[in-house]
Amino acid sequence: MKRYYPLLMIGLLTFSRLSFPSGIRFHGSAKNSIYSYESDKKHTRIYQYARLNIGTLDDKLKLNLSARVLSDVKKTLPDNRRYNAYLLNLQYKYNSLDLTLGRQFLHPGTPLGGVDGLTAKYGINHKFAVCLFGGKESHYLHSFDVNPDVKSVFGGYVELLRLYDSHFQLLYLQKSIKTTTEWQISGLNLTNTSIPRTKIRLQSHYDMQNDRMHRLLASARTRFTDKISIEVAYKSQYPQVYTSSFFTIFSPEAYTRYRTGLNFEIFSGYFINAYYSFINFKTDPAQKVHLTVANDNGGIGLLYESGYAGDQLAFTFDYAYVLLPNLTASLYVDYSKYRTETIYEYDSQLANAVRLSYTATRYLSIDAEYQWLTNRFKESDSRFLNHISYHW
C-alpha cells in the first residue's frame, strides 16, 4: 500500500490542525494530483505536493519547504525520482541581516536556479545592500541528494536603490565543476523611472572566463494613456550550455532579438496584445508575430513564426466561464500547421483541453482536466489530470 498511496497529504492535513505554541506561525498548502496517460503501456501517476512555512510571529526564524512525492501504480520508481525538494531551507532575520541556509532558488541579477548552500544579505541602509551566496547546484531532478562532485557556484551583488529614480545592481557569478571554471560573469543591472509613465531596464553581463558578452538587454515600456502602452526591447544572448549537458553536441551561437509590443484596451475589460520579434542568428534570421484579443476570462490568439526554427501558423482559444458561484469550466484549443524545413510539407497538430474547477471551501478546491491531441506522430493521444488542493 505504501507504494500506491503515499500518506503525505493526510499527514499534512492532520498536522495543520495541531495546536502550535502561541509564538509560532504555520502556513502551507498541499495538493494531490492524479495523471493518467498511455505511452508503451498505461500509466497512472500520483503526485503529492506540499508547501510549508513555519516560523515565529516576528518572522525572524522561518523554515521553508516545497516538496513532491511521486508514485506510479504500474512500476516502482527510484528514490531520486519519487522524492523531490524544490525548496528546503532555514531563514533567519536579525535587524538588517537576512541569512538563508539550505536548498533555495536564486536569481542574483542573472539566471542561476537551484542551489544547496548559504545566502547572506545585509541592508546597510534603505538605499544600499550587499548579498553573498555560495554552494552546490541542486540535483537536476530536485532529489534530496547533495552530490559534492556537481558544480560549485558562488558570487554576490551590491544594490544601490532609489538614486535619481534608479536602481543599480553590480553582480558577480562564478560556476565551476571540480577544478574547471565554466563561467565568470560580472555585470550591471539598471532600472530607471525618470521619464513619466516609462520604465527603462538595462542588463549588461560579460563572461570573463570565455571572453565574450554573456547578455545585453535594453528595454523600455511606456504607458501613453490608461488604455495604451508600448514596449521595445533589444537582447543579445549567448546560450547557457553546461559542459556536462547533452546539448554540447550542438554548436551554440549567440543571437540577437529585437522586440516590440502594443497593449491596447479597446473597451472596458477587453484588450488587444500584439508583439513582433525579429531574431538574428549567425546561420539564418527568424521572426515571430503574436496577436491576442482577451479579457479577464481568456481570449483568442494567432501566432506566426518563420525562419531559422521553421515555419508555423497557430490559432489558440483559451477561455473560462463561471457556471455556478463555485464551479468554473474552461476550454483550451490549439491548432497549428508547421514545418521544420522549407523542403518539407506542412504538418498539422490539434491539441485540446477541457477543465472543471470546483471551490468547495475557502481552503479546498478540486480540478479535473481532460486533454487530447492528434498529430502526424500520434493519431490520438489523451490524458486525464485531477488535482485536489488544500491550503491553510
N, C-alpha and C positions, 0 to 999 in steps of 0.2 A: 504493500500500500504506500510505503514511503516514496517509491519510485514514481507513482502516478499522481499522488495528491499531497504535494508539499503543504506544510501547515503554516507557512509564513503569514498568509492573510489572516487566518483565525487567531494566530498568536498576537498579531499587531492589533486586531480589534479588541482582544481581551486586554492587552497591555494598555491600550488607550483609555480604558475605563478604570484603571487602578488609581488610587489616591496618591498624588505626589506631594512632597513637602511643600509648604506654602511659598518657599523661595524658589521653586522650580517651575519653568515654563516648558510645556511639551506640545509641539505641533507636528503634524505629519499627514501623510496620505498613503493609501495602499490601493493597488489595482490588480485585479485578476483578469487575465486575458486568455482566451482560447482561440487558437489559429489552426484551421483545418485546410489542408491542400493536398494535391497529388502530384508527385514527380515520377520516380520509378515505381513508387507504391504510395499508398495513402498514409498521410501523417496527421497526427493531432498533437499539437504542442501547447503546453500550458505555461504561460509567462506570469510570474508574480513579482510585482514591483513594490518597493517601499521607499518612501522619503520621510526622514525623521529629522527634527531639530529639537534637541533637548538642551536647555540652558538655564542660567539664572535669570531672574526678572530684570536685572540691570544689563543683561546681555554681555557681561564681562567674560563669561565662560560658556562655551557652546559646543555641543557635539553634533556634527552634520553627517548624515548618511543618505546615500541614494544607491539602492542595490536591486538586483534582479535574480530570481531563481527560475531556471528553465527545465522543463521535463518533456520528454517525448513518449507518448503512450506506447509506441511500437519498438523503441530501442533505448538502450542505456547510453547516455551522453557522458563524455569525460568531464571531470570536475571543473576544468578551466572553461568549459562552455556552460555548465549548469549554474555556477555561482559567479556572479559578476558584481563589481562595485564601481560605480561611476564617481562617487564621492565618498570618502570616509576620512574625516579629519576632525581635529580638535582646534577650536579657535579661542584665542584669549585676547581680550582688550583691556588695556590699562592706560588711562588718560589718552595720549596721542599715539600709543603703540598698539599695533594690531599684528598678532602672531597666528599663523595657521600651520599646523603640523599634520601631515598625512597625505592622502590622495586628494587632489584638488584639480580644478580646471583653470588654466592660466591663459590669459591673453595680455601679456605685458607690453602692450603697444604694437605687437606684431603677432600673428597667429602662432600658437605653440601647442596647446592641447593638454592632455592629462599628464600630471607629474606626481610622483611619490616623493615628497620632500618637505621643505620648510620655506615659508614666505614670511618676511618681516617688513611691515610698512610703518613708517613713522611720520606723522604730520608735525613738522617743526612749528608751523603756524597755519592760519587759514588760507595762506597762499602758496605754501611751499611744503612738499612732501617727498620722501625718499622711500624706495622699495627695493629689497634684495630678495632673491629666490635661488634655490638650488635643489637638486635631487636627481632621480632617475625617471625616465619616461615610463608611464604606466603601460602595463601589458596591453597589446593591441586588441585583445578580446575583452579587456577590462576585467580580467580574472583577479582573484585576490593575490596571485603570485607577484612577488617582487624579485626580479632577476637582476643580480648585481652586474651581469655582463651586458645589459642593454645600455642604450645611450644615456650619457650624463648630460644634464643641462644646468646652466647657472647664468645669472645675469642680474639686471636691475634697471631701474629707471628713476629719473628725477622729474618731478612735476612742478610747474610754476603756473598757478591758477589766477584767473581774474586780473590779468595785467593788460591794460589797454584793450579790453574786450576780447582777450585772447587767452587760450590755454596752451601751454607749451609742455612737451614731454620729450626728454632725451633718454634714449634707451640703448641697452647693450644685451645681446643674447649670444651665448656660445653653446653649441651642441657637439658632443664628441662620443665616439664609440671606442672603448679601450684607450689606446694612445693616439688615435686618429681624430683630428678635428674636422668636422664636416662644415659647420657654419661658424662664422664670427660676424654677427650682424650688429651694426650700430646705426642709429638714425634719429630722426626728428619727426615728431607729430605736432601739428598745429591746427587749432580750431579758432576761428575768428568770427565775431558777430558785429563788427564795427558798422557795416552798411545796414541800414534799417531793413528788416524783413529778409535778411540774407545771411546764410551760414556758409562759410568757406572752410574747407578741410584740405590739409596738405600732409602727405606722408612721404618721407624720403629715407629709404633704408639701403645701406650698402653692405655687401658681403665681403669683408676684408680677407677671409680665408681664400675665396675663389676670385678675388679681384674683379668684381662685377657689381653692377647695380642690381639689388635684390627686388626692390619695389619702389615705384614712384607713382604716387596718386595725387591728383589735384581735382577737386570738385567744388561746385558752388550750387546752392539751392536758394532760390528767391521766390517769395510769395508777393505777386503784384497786387492782388486783392484777396479777399477772403475766399474767393472761388477759383482763382487761377494761380498755379505755381509751376515753375520750370526748373529743370536740373541739367547741368552739363558736367561731364567728368572725363578725365584722361587717366589712363592707368597703363603702366609698363611693369610687367612682372616676369621674373624668371621662375619656372616651375619648381616647387619644393619636392624634390625626389631624393629619398634617402639612399645611401649606398647599399643597404640590405633589402631594398624594395624590389619587387617583381618588375616595376616599371623602368628599372635601369637597362632593360633590354632595348628600350627605345632611346632615341637621341633627343633629349628635351631641348627646346629652343625658347627663347624669350618671345613675348608677344606684346603688342600694344593694343589698347582698346579705347575707342572714342565713343562716348555715350551721351545721348541727350533724351530728355523725357519731359512730358507735359501731364499735369493733373488738372482737370477742369470739372467743376461741379456744374453740370448742365441745368439742373434744378434741384430743389431741396432733397438731399439724401441720395442723389444719383450722380455718378462720376464717370468721366472718361479718363483712362490712363493710357498713354501712348509712349513707347520707348523705341529708340533706334540705336543699334550698336554696330560699329564697324571695327572688326578685329583683324589686325595685320600680323600675319605670321611670315617667317622668312620664306616658307615654301609657297604660300598662297593666302590671299585675304579671305575673310568671311564676313557676313553681315547677318543681322538679326532684327526683325521688326515684331513688336508685341503690342497688341491693341486689346483693351478690355473695356467693357461697359458694365458697371456694377453698382450695387447699393449695399447696405449692411448685411443683407441676406446672401449675397453672392453675385454672380454675373456670368457673362459670356465673353469669350476671348478668341482672338485669332493670332496665330504665330506663324511667322515665315522666316526660314533660315536658308542660307545658300553659301557656297564657297568651300573652304578647306575641310570642314567637318561633314560635308554632304548637304543635300537639299531636303527640306521638309516644309510642308504646309499642314498646319494643325488647327482644329477647331475644338474649343473646350466649353463646357457648360457645367457650372457648379452652383447649386442653389439649395437653400434650406427654407423650409416652410413650417410654421408652428401650427400643428394640427389641434392640439389641446394645450392648456396652460403649462403642462409638464411634459408634453410629448412633441418632439420635433423630427420631421422627416427631411432627408436631403438626398439629392441625386447628383451624380457626377458622371459626365460623358466626355471622352477624349477620343477624337477621330483624327488620324494623321495619315498622310501619304509622304513617303520618304524614299531616299536612295542614298547610298554611301559613296557612290562613284557615278560620274556622268555617263559611263558606258553601260550602266545597269538600267533596267526598267524600274518604274516606281512600284514599291510595295505599300500596302495599307495595313493599318492596325486600328482596332476599336477596343477601347477599354472603358468599362462602366463600373459604377458602384452605387448601391442603394443603402442608406443608413437610417436607422431609427434610434433616437436618443431620448431616454426617459429619466427625468429627475424625480426620484422617489421622495427624497427629503433634501434639506439643505446640505446634508452630509453625504448622501448616497445617490449615485447615478449609474444607469445601465445603458450600454450601447450595443447594437447588433448591426453588422455590416456584411453585405454580400458583394463580392467582386467577381467579375469575369472579363475575359479579353479574348480576342482572336487575332492572329497574325499569320505570316507565312510559315512560321515555325510550329505553331500550335493552333489547331482548328478551334479548340475550345479549352480554356483554362479558367477554372473557377475556384474561389477561395471564400471561406467564411471566418469572420472575426467577431468575437464577443468580448466586451470589456465591462467589468464591474468595478467602479471606483468609489473609494471612501476616503474622506478627509476630515480632519478634526483640528 
